[in-house]
Amino acid sequence: MSGLEPTTPPVGEELHLPGPAIAPVLVAVGLVLLLLGLVDKWPVAVIGLLLLVASSVSWIRHAHRELQELPPGH
């Protein structure tokens, strides 16, 4: 095989695709609230920061669990 041809997985090997998640949306909402709160109202910034941190931690934990479930070699 030449270096220009893409390598394909062997027949029967499954590709891993993550499932749908709400965490990316919550991270975006938290960031928006944080930035809007910094400009206008501090309580909104605190709520945005808490939402941003909580959803980021949840997203990272979920991704870590998914990586642990993958078979070796992926």
LUMLUMDREN-2810 file (N, C-alpha, C; in Angstrom, 1 decimal):
<atoms>
<atom><aa>M</aa><ch>A</ch><at>N</at><xx>0.8</xx><yy>-1.2</yy><zz>0.0</zz></atom>
<atom><aa>M</aa><ch>A</ch><at>CA</at><xx>0.0</xx><yy>0.0</yy><zz>0.0</zz></atom>
<atom><aa>M</aa><ch>A</ch><at>C</at><xx>0.9</xx><yy>1.2</yy><zz>0.0</zz></atom>
<atom><aa>S</aa><ch>A</ch><at>N</at><xx>0.5</xx><yy>2.2</yy><zz>-0.8</zz></atom>
<atom><aa>S</aa><ch>A</ch><at>CA</at><xx>1.3</xx><yy>3.5</yy><zz>-0.9</zz></atom>
<atom><aa>S</aa><ch>A</ch><at>C</at><xx>1.0</xx><yy>4.4</yy><zz>0.3</zz></atom>
<atom><aa>G</aa><ch>A</ch><at>N</at><xx>1.8</xx><yy>5.3</yy><zz>0.6</zz></atom>
<atom><aa>G</aa><ch>A</ch><at>CA</at><xx>1.6</xx><yy>6.3</yy><zz>1.7</zz></atom>
<atom><aa>G</aa><ch>A</ch><at>C</at><xx>0.5</xx><yy>7.2</yy><zz>1.5</zz></atom>
<atom><aa>L</aa><ch>A</ch><at>N</at><xx>-0.1</xx><yy>7.3</yy><zz>0.2</zz></atom>
<atom><aa>L</aa><ch>A</ch><at>CA</at><xx>-1.2</xx><yy>8.2</yy><zz>0.0</zz></atom>
<atom><aa>L</aa><ch>A</ch><at>C</at><xx>-2.6</xx><yy>7.5</yy><zz>0.2</zz></atom>
<atom><aa>E</aa><ch>A</ch><at>N</at><xx>-2.6</xx><yy>6.2</yy><zz>0.3</zz></atom>
<atom><aa>E</aa><ch>A</ch><at>CA</at><xx>-3.9</xx><yy>5.6</yy><zz>0.5</zz></atom>
<atom><aa>E</aa><ch>A</ch><at>C</at><xx>-4.3</xx><yy>5.6</yy><zz>2.0</zz></atom>
<atom><aa>P</aa><ch>A</ch><at>N</at><xx>-5.5</xx><yy>6.0</yy><zz>2.3</zz></atom>
<atom><aa>P</aa><ch>A</ch><at>CA</at><xx>-5.9</xx><yy>6.0</yy><zz>3.7</zz></atom>
<atom><aa>P</aa><ch>A</ch><at>C</at><xx>-6.0</xx><yy>4.5</yy><zz>4.2</zz></atom>
<atom><aa>T</aa><ch>A</ch><at>N</at><xx>-5.7</xx><yy>4.4</yy><zz>5.5</zz></atom>
<atom><aa>T</aa><ch>A</ch><at>CA</at><xx>-5.9</xx><yy>3.1</yy><zz>6.1</zz></atom>
<atom><aa>T</aa><ch>A</ch><at>C</at><xx>-7.3</xx><yy>2.9</yy><zz>6.6</zz></atom>
<atom><aa>T</aa><ch>A</ch><at>N</at><xx>-7.9</xx><yy>1.8</yy><zz>6.3</zz></atom>
<atom><aa>T</aa><ch>A</ch><at>CA</at><xx>-9.2</xx><yy>1.5</yy><zz>6.7</zz></atom>
<atom><aa>T</aa><ch>A</ch><at>C</at><xx>-9.2</xx><yy>0.5</yy><zz>7.8</zz></atom>
<atom><aa>P</aa><ch>A</ch><at>N</at><xx>-10.2</xx><yy>0.6</yy><zz>8.7</zz></atom>
<atom><aa>P</aa><ch>A</ch><at>CA</at><xx>-10.3</xx><yy>-0.5</yy><zz>9.8</zz></atom>
<atom><aa>P</aa><ch>A</ch><at>C</at><xx>-10.6</xx><yy>-1.8</yy><zz>9.2</zz></atom>
<atom><aa>P</aa><ch>A</ch><at>N</at><xx>-10.1</xx><yy>-2.9</yy><zz>9.8</zz></atom>
<atom><aa>P</aa><ch>A</ch><at>CA</at><xx>-10.5</xx><yy>-4.2</yy><zz>9.3</zz></atom>
<atom><aa>P</aa><ch>A</ch><at>C</at><xx>-12.0</xx><yy>-4.5</yy><zz>9.3</zz></atom>
<atom><aa>V</aa><ch>A</ch><at>N</at><xx>-12.4</xx><yy>-5.4</yy><zz>8.5</zz></atom>
<atom><aa>V</aa><ch>A</ch><at>CA</at><xx>-13.8</xx><yy>-5.7</yy><zz>8.4</zz></atom>
<atom><aa>V</aa><ch>A</ch><at>C</at><xx>-14.3</xx><yy>-6.2</yy><zz>9.8</zz></atom>
<atom><aa>G</aa><ch>A</ch><at>N</at><xx>-15.4</xx><yy>-5.7</yy><zz>10.2</zz></atom>
<atom><aa>G</aa><ch>A</ch><at>CA</at><xx>-16.0</xx><yy>-6.1</yy><zz>11.5</zz></atom>
<atom><aa>G</aa><ch>A</ch><at>C</at><xx>-15.6</xx><yy>-5.2</yy><zz>12.6</zz></atom>
<atom><aa>E</aa><ch>A</ch><at>N</at><xx>-14.6</xx><yy>-4.4</yy><zz>12.5</zz></atom>
<atom><aa>E</aa><ch>A</ch><at>CA</at><xx>-14.2</xx><yy>-3.5</yy><zz>13.5</zz></atom>
<atom><aa>E</aa><ch>A</ch><at>C</at><xx>-15.2</xx><yy>-2.3</yy><zz>13.6</zz></atom>
<atom><aa>E</aa><ch>A</ch><at>N</at><xx>-15.6</xx><yy>-2.0</yy><zz>14.8</zz></atom>
<atom><aa>E</aa><ch>A</ch><at>CA</at><xx>-16.6</xx><yy>-0.9</yy><zz>14.9</zz></atom>
<atom><aa>E</aa><ch>A</ch><at>C</at><xx>-15.9</xx><yy>0.5</yy><zz>15.1</zz></atom>
<atom><aa>L</aa><ch>A</ch><at>N</at><xx>-16.5</xx><yy>1.5</yy><zz>14.6</zz></atom>
<atom><aa>L</aa><ch>A</ch><at>CA</at><xx>-16.0</xx><yy>2.8</yy><zz>14.8</zz></atom>
<atom><aa>L</aa><ch>A</ch><at>C</at><xx>-16.8</xx><yy>3.4</yy><zz>16.0</zz></atom>
<atom><aa>H</aa><ch>A</ch><at>N</at><xx>-16.1</xx><yy>4.1</yy><zz>16.9</zz></atom>
<atom><aa>H</aa><ch>A</ch><at>CA</at><xx>-16.7</xx><yy>4.7</yy><zz>18.1</zz></atom>
<atom><aa>H</aa><ch>A</ch><at>C</at><xx>-17.2</xx><yy>6.1</yy><zz>17.8</zz></atom>
<atom><aa>L</aa><ch>A</ch><at>N</at><xx>-18.4</xx><yy>6.4</yy><zz>17.9</zz></atom>
<atom><aa>L</aa><ch>A</ch><at>CA</at><xx>-19.0</xx><yy>7.7</yy><zz>17.8</zz></atom>
<atom><aa>L</aa><ch>A</ch><at>C</at><xx>-19.7</xx><yy>8.0</yy><zz>19.2</zz></atom>
<atom><aa>P</aa><ch>A</ch><at>N</at><xx>-19.4</xx><yy>9.2</yy><zz>19.8</zz></atom>
<atom><aa>P</aa><ch>A</ch><at>CA</at><xx>-20.0</xx><yy>9.5</yy><zz>21.0</zz></atom>
<atom><aa>P</aa><ch>A</ch><at>C</at><xx>-21.5</xx><yy>9.8</yy><zz>20.8</zz></atom>
<atom><aa>G</aa><ch>A</ch><at>N</at><xx>-22.3</xx><yy>9.5</yy><zz>21.8</zz></atom>
<atom><aa>G</aa><ch>A</ch><at>CA</at><xx>-23.7</xx><yy>9.7</yy><zz>21.7</zz></atom>
<atom><aa>G</aa><ch>A</ch><at>C</at><xx>-24.0</xx><yy>11.2</yy><zz>21.9</zz></atom>
<atom><aa>P</aa><ch>A</ch><at>N</at><xx>-25.3</xx><yy>11.6</yy><zz>21.8</zz></atom>
<atom><aa>P</aa><ch>A</ch><at>CA</at><xx>-25.7</xx><yy>13.0</yy><zz>21.9</zz></atom>
<atom><aa>P</aa><ch>A</ch><at>C</at><xx>-25.5</xx><yy>13.4</yy><zz>23.4</zz></atom>
<atom><aa>A</aa><ch>A</ch><at>N</at><xx>-25.1</xx><yy>14.6</yy><zz>23.6</zz></atom>
<atom><aa>A</aa><ch>A</ch><at>CA</at><xx>-24.9</xx><yy>15.1</yy><zz>25.0</zz></atom>
<atom><aa>A</aa><ch>A</ch><at>C</at><xx>-25.4</xx><yy>16.6</yy><zz>25.1</zz></atom>
<atom><aa>I</aa><ch>A</ch><at>N</at><xx>-25.8</xx><yy>16.9</yy><zz>26.3</zz></atom>
<atom><aa>I</aa><ch>A</ch><at>CA</at><xx>-26.3</xx><yy>18.2</yy><zz>26.6</zz></atom>
<atom><aa>I</aa><ch>A</ch><at>C</at><xx>-25.2</xx><yy>19.1</yy><zz>27.1</zz></atom>
<atom><aa>A</aa><ch>A</ch><at>N</at><xx>-24.1</xx><yy>18.5</yy><zz>27.6</zz></atom>
<atom><aa>A</aa><ch>A</ch><at>CA</at><xx>-23.0</xx><yy>19.2</yy><zz>28.2</zz></atom>
<atom><aa>A</aa><ch>A</ch><at>C</at><xx>-22.4</xx><yy>20.3</yy><zz>27.4</zz></atom>
<atom><aa>P</aa><ch>A</ch><at>N</at><xx>-22.2</xx><yy>20.1</yy><zz>26.1</zz></atom>
<atom><aa>P</aa><ch>A</ch><at>CA</at><xx>-21.6</xx><yy>21.2</yy><zz>25.3</zz></atom>
<atom><aa>P</aa><ch>A</ch><at>C</at><xx>-22.5</xx><yy>22.5</yy><zz>25.2</zz></atom>
<atom><aa>V</aa><ch>A</ch><at>N</at><xx>-23.8</xx><yy>22.2</yy><zz>25.2</zz></atom>
<atom><aa>V</aa><ch>A</ch><at>CA</at><xx>-24.8</xx><yy>23.3</yy><zz>25.2</zz></atom>
<atom><aa>V</aa><ch>A</ch><at>C</at><xx>-24.8</xx><yy>24.1</yy><zz>26.5</zz></atom>
<atom><aa>L</aa><ch>A</ch><at>N</at><xx>-24.7</xx><yy>23.3</yy><zz>27.6</zz></atom>
<atom><aa>L</aa><ch>A</ch><at>CA</at><xx>-24.6</xx><yy>23.9</yy><zz>29.0</zz></atom>
<atom><aa>L</aa><ch>A</ch><at>C</at><xx>-23.3</xx><yy>24.7</yy><zz>29.2</zz></atom>
<atom><aa>V</aa><ch>A</ch><at>N</at><xx>-22.2</xx><yy>24.2</yy><zz>28.6</zz></atom>
<atom><aa>V</aa><ch>A</ch><at>CA</at><xx>-21.0</xx><yy>24.9</yy><zz>28.7</zz></atom>
<atom><aa>V</aa><ch>A</ch><at>C</at><xx>-21.1</xx><yy>26.3</yy><zz>28.0</zz></atom>
<atom><aa>A</aa><ch>A</ch><at>N</at><xx>-21.7</xx><yy>26.3</yy><zz>26.8</zz></atom>
<atom><aa>A</aa><ch>A</ch><at>CA</at><xx>-21.9</xx><yy>27.5</yy><zz>26.0</zz></atom>
<atom><aa>A</aa><ch>A</ch><at>C</at><xx>-22.8</xx><yy>28.5</yy><zz>26.7</zz></atom>
<atom><aa>V</aa><ch>A</ch><at>N</at><xx>-23.9</xx><yy>28.0</yy><zz>27.3</zz></atom>
<atom><aa>V</aa><ch>A</ch><at>CA</at><xx>-24.8</xx><yy>28.8</yy><zz>28.1</zz></atom>
<atom><aa>V</aa><ch>A</ch><at>C</at><xx>-24.2</xx><yy>29.4</yy><zz>29.3</zz></atom>
<atom><aa>G</aa><ch>A</ch><at>N</at><xx>-23.4</xx><yy>28.6</yy><zz>30.0</zz></atom>
<atom><aa>G</aa><ch>A</ch><at>CA</at><xx>-22.7</xx><yy>29.1</yy><zz>31.2</zz></atom>
<atom><aa>G</aa><ch>A</ch><at>C</at><xx>-21.7</xx><yy>30.2</yy><zz>30.8</zz></atom>
<atom><aa>L</aa><ch>A</ch><at>N</at><xx>-21.0</xx><yy>30.0</yy><zz>29.7</zz></atom>
<atom><aa>L</aa><ch>A</ch><at>CA</at><xx>-20.0</xx><yy>31.0</yy><zz>29.3</zz></atom>
<atom><aa>L</aa><ch>A</ch><at>C</at><xx>-20.7</xx><yy>32.3</yy><zz>28.9</zz></atom>
<atom><aa>V</aa><ch>A</ch><at>N</at><xx>-21.8</xx><yy>32.2</yy><zz>28.2</zz></atom>
<atom><aa>V</aa><ch>A</ch><at>CA</at><xx>-22.6</xx><yy>33.4</yy><zz>27.8</zz></atom>
<atom><aa>V</aa><ch>A</ch><at>C</at><xx>-23.1</xx><yy>34.1</yy><zz>29.0</zz></atom>
<atom><aa>L</aa><ch>A</ch><at>N</at><xx>-23.6</xx><yy>33.4</yy><zz>30.0</zz></atom>
<atom><aa>L</aa><ch>A</ch><at>CA</at><xx>-24.1</xx><yy>34.0</yy><zz>31.2</zz></atom>
<atom><aa>L</aa><ch>A</ch><at>C</at><xx>-23.0</xx><yy>34.7</yy><zz>32.0</zz></atom>
<atom><aa>L</aa><ch>A</ch><at>N</at><xx>-21.8</xx><yy>34.0</yy><zz>32.0</zz></atom>
<atom><aa>L</aa><ch>A</ch><at>CA</at><xx>-20.7</xx><yy>34.6</yy><zz>32.7</zz></atom>
<atom><aa>L</aa><ch>A</ch><at>C</at><xx>-20.2</xx><yy>35.9</yy><zz>32.1</zz></atom>
<atom><aa>L</aa><ch>A</ch><at>N</at><xx>-20.1</xx><yy>35.9</yy><zz>30.8</zz></atom>
<atom><aa>L</aa><ch>A</ch><at>CA</at><xx>-19.7</xx><yy>37.1</yy><zz>30.1</zz></atom>
<atom><aa>L</aa><ch>A</ch><at>C</at><xx>-20.7</xx><yy>38.2</yy><zz>30.2</zz></atom>
<atom><aa>L</aa><ch>A</ch><at>N</at><xx>-22.0</xx><yy>37.9</yy><zz>30.1</zz></atom>
<atom><aa>L</aa><ch>A</ch><at>CA</at><xx>-23.1</xx><yy>38.9</yy><zz>30.2</zz></atom>
<atom><aa>L</aa><ch>A</ch><at>C</at><xx>-23.1</xx><yy>39.4</yy><zz>31.7</zz></atom>
<atom><aa>G</aa><ch>A</ch><at>N</at><xx>-22.9</xx><yy>38.5</yy><zz>32.6</zz></atom>
<atom><aa>G</aa><ch>A</ch><at>CA</at><xx>-22.9</xx><yy>39.0</yy><zz>34.0</zz></atom>
<atom><aa>G</aa><ch>A</ch><at>C</at><xx>-21.7</xx><yy>39.9</yy><zz>34.3</zz></atom>
<atom><aa>L</aa><ch>A</ch><at>N</at><xx>-20.6</xx><yy>39.6</yy><zz>33.7</zz></atom>
<atom><aa>L</aa><ch>A</ch><at>CA</at><xx>-19.4</xx><yy>40.5</yy><zz>34.0</zz></atom>
<atom><aa>L</aa><ch>A</ch><at>C</at><xx>-19.7</xx><yy>41.9</yy><zz>33.4</zz></atom>
<atom><aa>V</aa><ch>A</ch><at>N</at><xx>-20.5</xx><yy>42.0</yy><zz>32.4</zz></atom>
<atom><aa>V</aa><ch>A</ch><at>CA</at><xx>-20.8</xx><yy>43.3</yy><zz>31.8</zz></atom>
<atom><aa>V</aa><ch>A</ch><at>C</at><xx>-21.9</xx><yy>44.0</yy><zz>32.6</zz></atom>
<atom><aa>D</aa><ch>A</ch><at>N</at><xx>-22.9</xx><yy>43.3</yy><zz>33.0</zz></atom>
<atom><aa>D</aa><ch>A</ch><at>CA</at><xx>-24.1</xx><yy>43.9</yy><zz>33.6</zz></atom>
<atom><aa>D</aa><ch>A</ch><at>C</at><xx>-24.3</xx><yy>43.6</yy><zz>35.1</zz></atom>
<atom><aa>K</aa><ch>A</ch><at>N</at><xx>-24.5</xx><yy>42.4</yy><zz>35.4</zz></atom>
<atom><aa>K</aa><ch>A</ch><at>CA</at><xx>-24.9</xx><yy>42.0</yy><zz>36.8</zz></atom>
<atom><aa>K</aa><ch>A</ch><at>C</at><xx>-24.1</xx><yy>40.9</yy><zz>37.3</zz></atom>
<atom><aa>W</aa><ch>A</ch><at>N</at><xx>-23.5</xx><yy>41.1</yy><zz>38.5</zz></atom>
<atom><aa>W</aa><ch>A</ch><at>CA</at><xx>-22.6</xx><yy>40.1</yy><zz>39.1</zz></atom>
<atom><aa>W</aa><ch>A</ch><at>C</at><xx>-23.3</xx><yy>38.8</yy><zz>39.4</zz></atom>
<atom><aa>P</aa><ch>A</ch><at>N</at><xx>-24.5</xx><yy>38.8</yy><zz>39.9</zz></atom>
<atom><aa>P</aa><ch>A</ch><at>CA</at><xx>-25.2</xx><yy>37.5</yy><zz>40.2</zz></atom>
<atom><aa>P</aa><ch>A</ch><at>C</at><xx>-25.3</xx><yy>36.6</yy><zz>39.0</zz></atom>
<atom><aa>V</aa><ch>A</ch><at>N</at><xx>-25.6</xx><yy>37.2</yy><zz>37.9</zz></atom>
<atom><aa>V</aa><ch>A</ch><at>CA</at><xx>-25.7</xx><yy>36.4</yy><zz>36.6</zz></atom>
<atom><aa>V</aa><ch>A</ch><at>C</at><xx>-24.3</xx><yy>35.8</yy><zz>36.3</zz></atom>
<atom><aa>A</aa><ch>A</ch><at>N</at><xx>-23.2</xx><yy>36.6</yy><zz>36.6</zz></atom>
<atom><aa>A</aa><ch>A</ch><at>CA</at><xx>-21.9</xx><yy>36.0</yy><zz>36.3</zz></atom>
<atom><aa>A</aa><ch>A</ch><at>C</at><xx>-21.6</xx><yy>34.8</yy><zz>37.2</zz></atom>
<atom><aa>V</aa><ch>A</ch><at>N</at><xx>-22.0</xx><yy>34.9</yy><zz>38.5</zz></atom>
<atom><aa>V</aa><ch>A</ch><at>CA</at><xx>-21.8</xx><yy>33.8</yy><zz>39.4</zz></atom>
<atom><aa>V</aa><ch>A</ch><at>C</at><xx>-22.5</xx><yy>32.6</yy><zz>39.0</zz></atom>
<atom><aa>I</aa><ch>A</ch><at>N</at><xx>-23.8</xx><yy>32.8</yy><zz>38.5</zz></atom>
<atom><aa>I</aa><ch>A</ch><at>CA</at><xx>-24.6</xx><yy>31.6</yy><zz>38.1</zz></atom>
<atom><aa>I</aa><ch>A</ch><at>C</at><xx>-23.9</xx><yy>31.0</yy><zz>36.8</zz></atom>
<atom><aa>G</aa><ch>A</ch><at>N</at><xx>-23.5</xx><yy>31.9</yy><zz>35.9</zz></atom>
<atom><aa>G</aa><ch>A</ch><at>CA</at><xx>-22.8</xx><yy>31.4</yy><zz>34.7</zz></atom>
<atom><aa>G</aa><ch>A</ch><at>C</at><xx>-21.5</xx><yy>30.7</yy><zz>35.0</zz></atom>
<atom><aa>L</aa><ch>A</ch><at>N</at><xx>-20.7</xx><yy>31.2</yy><zz>35.9</zz></atom>
<atom><aa>L</aa><ch>A</ch><at>CA</at><xx>-19.5</xx><yy>30.5</yy><zz>36.3</zz></atom>
<atom><aa>L</aa><ch>A</ch><at>C</at><xx>-19.8</xx><yy>29.1</yy><zz>36.9</zz></atom>
<atom><aa>L</aa><ch>A</ch><at>N</at><xx>-20.8</xx><yy>29.0</yy><zz>37.8</zz></atom>
<atom><aa>L</aa><ch>A</ch><at>CA</at><xx>-21.1</xx><yy>27.7</yy><zz>38.4</zz></atom>
<atom><aa>L</aa><ch>A</ch><at>C</at><xx>-21.6</xx><yy>26.8</yy><zz>37.4</zz></atom>
<atom><aa>L</aa><ch>A</ch><at>N</at><xx>-22.4</xx><yy>27.2</yy><zz>36.4</zz></atom>
<atom><aa>L</aa><ch>A</ch><at>CA</at><xx>-22.9</xx><yy>26.4</yy><zz>35.4</zz></atom>
<atom><aa>L</aa><ch>A</ch><at>C</at><xx>-21.8</xx><yy>25.9</yy><zz>34.5</zz></atom>
<atom><aa>L</aa><ch>A</ch><at>N</at><xx>-20.9</xx><yy>26.8</yy><zz>34.1</zz></atom>
<atom><aa>L</aa><ch>A</ch><at>CA</at><xx>-19.8</xx><yy>26.5</yy><zz>33.3</zz></atom>
<atom><aa>L</aa><ch>A</ch><at>C</at><xx>-18.9</xx><yy>25.5</yy><zz>33.9</zz></atom>
<atom><aa>V</aa><ch>A</ch><at>N</at><xx>-18.5</xx><yy>25.6</yy><zz>35.2</zz></atom>
<atom><aa>V</aa><ch>A</ch><at>CA</at><xx>-17.6</xx><yy>24.7</yy><zz>35.9</zz></atom>
<atom><aa>V</aa><ch>A</ch><at>C</at><xx>-18.3</xx><yy>23.3</yy><zz>36.0</zz></atom>
<atom><aa>A</aa><ch>A</ch><at>N</at><xx>-19.6</xx><yy>23.3</yy><zz>36.5</zz></atom>
<atom><aa>A</aa><ch>A</ch><at>CA</at><xx>-20.3</xx><yy>22.1</yy><zz>36.7</zz></atom>
<atom><aa>A</aa><ch>A</ch><at>C</at><xx>-20.4</xx><yy>21.3</yy><zz>35.4</zz></atom>
<atom><aa>S</aa><ch>A</ch><at>N</at><xx>-20.8</xx><yy>21.9</yy><zz>34.3</zz></atom>
<atom><aa>S</aa><ch>A</ch><at>CA</at><xx>-21.1</xx><yy>21.2</yy><zz>33.1</zz></atom>
<atom><aa>S</aa><ch>A</ch><at>C</at><xx>-19.7</xx><yy>20.8</yy><zz>32.4</zz></atom>
<atom><aa>S</aa><ch>A</ch><at>N</at><xx>-18.7</xx><yy>21.6</yy><zz>32.6</zz></atom>
<atom><aa>S</aa><ch>A</ch><at>CA</at><xx>-17.4</xx><yy>21.2</yy><zz>32.1</zz></atom>
<atom><aa>S</aa><ch>A</ch><at>C</at><xx>-16.9</xx><yy>19.9</yy><zz>32.8</zz></atom>
<atom><aa>V</aa><ch>A</ch><at>N</at><xx>-17.0</xx><yy>19.9</yy><zz>34.1</zz></atom>
<atom><aa>V</aa><ch>A</ch><at>CA</at><xx>-16.6</xx><yy>18.7</yy><zz>34.9</zz></atom>
<atom><aa>V</aa><ch>A</ch><at>C</at><xx>-17.4</xx><yy>17.5</yy><zz>34.5</zz></atom>
<atom><aa>S</aa><ch>A</ch><at>N</at><xx>-18.7</xx><yy>17.7</yy><zz>34.3</zz></atom>
<atom><aa>S</aa><ch>A</ch><at>CA</at><xx>-19.5</xx><yy>16.6</yy><zz>33.9</zz></atom>
<atom><aa>S</aa><ch>A</ch><at>C</at><xx>-19.1</xx><yy>16.0</yy><zz>32.5</zz></atom>
<atom><aa>W</aa><ch>A</ch><at>N</at><xx>-18.9</xx><yy>16.9</yy><zz>31.6</zz></atom>
<atom><aa>W</aa><ch>A</ch><at>CA</at><xx>-18.5</xx><yy>16.6</yy><zz>30.3</zz></atom>
<atom><aa>W</aa><ch>A</ch><at>C</at><xx>-17.2</xx><yy>15.8</yy><zz>30.2</zz></atom>
<atom><aa>I</aa><ch>A</ch><at>N</at><xx>-16.2</xx><yy>16.3</yy><zz>31.0</zz></atom>
<atom><aa>I</aa><ch>A</ch><at>CA</at><xx>-14.9</xx><yy>15.6</yy><zz>31.1</zz></atom>
<atom><aa>I</aa><ch>A</ch><at>C</at><xx>-15.0</xx><yy>14.2</yy><zz>31.7</zz></atom>
<atom><aa>R</aa><ch>A</ch><at>N</at><xx>-15.8</xx><yy>14.1</yy><zz>32.8</zz></atom>
<atom><aa>R</aa><ch>A</ch><at>CA</at><xx>-16.0</xx><yy>12.8</yy><zz>33.4</zz></atom>
<atom><aa>R</aa><ch>A</ch><at>C</at><xx>-16.6</xx><yy>11.8</yy><zz>32.4</zz></atom>
<atom><aa>H</aa><ch>A</ch><at>N</at><xx>-17.6</xx><yy>12.3</yy><zz>31.7</zz></atom>
<atom><aa>H</aa><ch>A</ch><at>CA</at><xx>-18.3</xx><yy>11.4</yy><zz>30.8</zz></atom>
<atom><aa>H</aa><ch>A</ch><at>C</at><xx>-17.4</xx><yy>11.0</yy><zz>29.7</zz></atom>
<atom><aa>A</aa><ch>A</ch><at>N</at><xx>-16.6</xx><yy>11.9</yy><zz>29.2</zz></atom>
<atom><aa>A</aa><ch>A</ch><at>CA</at><xx>-15.6</xx><yy>11.5</yy><zz>28.1</zz></atom>
<atom><aa>A</aa><ch>A</ch><at>C</at><xx>-14.6</xx><yy>10.5</yy><zz>28.6</zz></atom>
<atom><aa>H</aa><ch>A</ch><at>N</at><xx>-14.2</xx><yy>10.7</yy><zz>29.9</zz></atom>
<atom><aa>H</aa><ch>A</ch><at>CA</at><xx>-13.2</xx><yy>9.8</yy><zz>30.5</zz></atom>
<atom><aa>H</aa><ch>A</ch><at>C</at><xx>-13.8</xx><yy>8.4</yy><zz>30.6</zz></atom>
<atom><aa>R</aa><ch>A</ch><at>N</at><xx>-15.1</xx><yy>8.3</yy><zz>31.0</zz></atom>
<atom><aa>R</aa><ch>A</ch><at>CA</at><xx>-15.7</xx><yy>7.0</yy><zz>31.1</zz></atom>
<atom><aa>R</aa><ch>A</ch><at>C</at><xx>-15.8</xx><yy>6.3</yy><zz>29.8</zz></atom>
<atom><aa>E</aa><ch>A</ch><at>N</at><xx>-16.1</xx><yy>7.1</yy><zz>28.7</zz></atom>
<atom><aa>E</aa><ch>A</ch><at>CA</at><xx>-16.2</xx><yy>6.6</yy><zz>27.4</zz></atom>
<atom><aa>E</aa><ch>A</ch><at>C</at><xx>-14.9</xx><yy>6.0</yy><zz>26.9</zz></atom>
<atom><aa>L</aa><ch>A</ch><at>N</at><xx>-13.8</xx><yy>6.8</yy><zz>27.2</zz></atom>
<atom><aa>L</aa><ch>A</ch><at>CA</at><xx>-12.5</xx><yy>6.3</yy><zz>26.8</zz></atom>
<atom><aa>L</aa><ch>A</ch><at>C</at><xx>-12.1</xx><yy>5.0</yy><zz>27.5</zz></atom>
<atom><aa>Q</aa><ch>A</ch><at>N</at><xx>-12.5</xx><yy>4.9</yy><zz>28.8</zz></atom>
<atom><aa>Q</aa><ch>A</ch><at>CA</at><xx>-12.2</xx><yy>3.7</yy><zz>29.6</zz></atom>
<atom><aa>Q</aa><ch>A</ch><at>C</at><xx>-12.9</xx><yy>2.4</yy><zz>29.0</zz></atom>
<atom><aa>E</aa><ch>A</ch><at>N</at><xx>-14.1</xx><yy>2.7</yy><zz>28.4</zz></atom>
<atom><aa>E</aa><ch>A</ch><at>CA</at><xx>-14.9</xx><yy>1.6</yy><zz>27.9</zz></atom>
<atom><aa>E</aa><ch>A</ch><at>C</at><xx>-14.4</xx><yy>1.1</yy><zz>26.5</zz></atom>
<atom><aa>L</aa><ch>A</ch><at>N</at><xx>-13.6</xx><yy>1.8</yy><zz>25.8</zz></atom>
<atom><aa>L</aa><ch>A</ch><at>CA</at><xx>-13.1</xx><yy>1.4</yy><zz>24.5</zz></atom>
<atom><aa>L</aa><ch>A</ch><at>C</at><xx>-12.1</xx><yy>0.2</yy><zz>24.6</zz></atom>
<atom><aa>P</aa><ch>A</ch><at>N</at><xx>-12.1</xx><yy>-0.6</yy><zz>23.6</zz></atom>
<atom><aa>P</aa><ch>A</ch><at>CA</at><xx>-11.2</xx><yy>-1.8</yy><zz>23.7</zz></atom>
<atom><aa>P</aa><ch>A</ch><at>C</at><xx>-9.8</xx><yy>-1.3</yy><zz>23.5</zz></atom>
<atom><aa>P</aa><ch>A</ch><at>N</at><xx>-8.8</xx><yy>-2.1</yy><zz>24.0</zz></atom>
<atom><aa>P</aa><ch>A</ch><at>CA</at><xx>-7.4</xx><yy>-1.7</yy><zz>23.8</zz></atom>
<atom><aa>P</aa><ch>A</ch><at>C</at><xx>-7.0</xx><yy>-1.5</yy><zz>22.3</zz></atom>
<atom><aa>G</aa><ch>A</ch><at>N</at><xx>-6.2</xx><yy>-0.5</yy><zz>22.1</zz></atom>
<atom><aa>G</aa><ch>A</ch><at>CA</at><xx>-5.7</xx><yy>-0.3</yy><zz>20.7</zz></atom>
<atom><aa>G</aa><ch>A</ch><at>C</at><xx>-6.5</xx><yy>0.8</yy><zz>20.0</zz></atom>
<atom><aa>H</aa><ch>A</ch><at>N</at><xx>-7.5</xx><yy>1.4</yy><zz>20.7</zz></atom>
<atom><aa>H</aa><ch>A</ch><at>CA</at><xx>-8.2</xx><yy>2.5</yy><zz>20.1</zz></atom>
<atom><aa>H</aa><ch>A</ch><at>C</at><xx>-7.8</xx><yy>3.8</yy><zz>20.6</zz></atom>
</atoms>
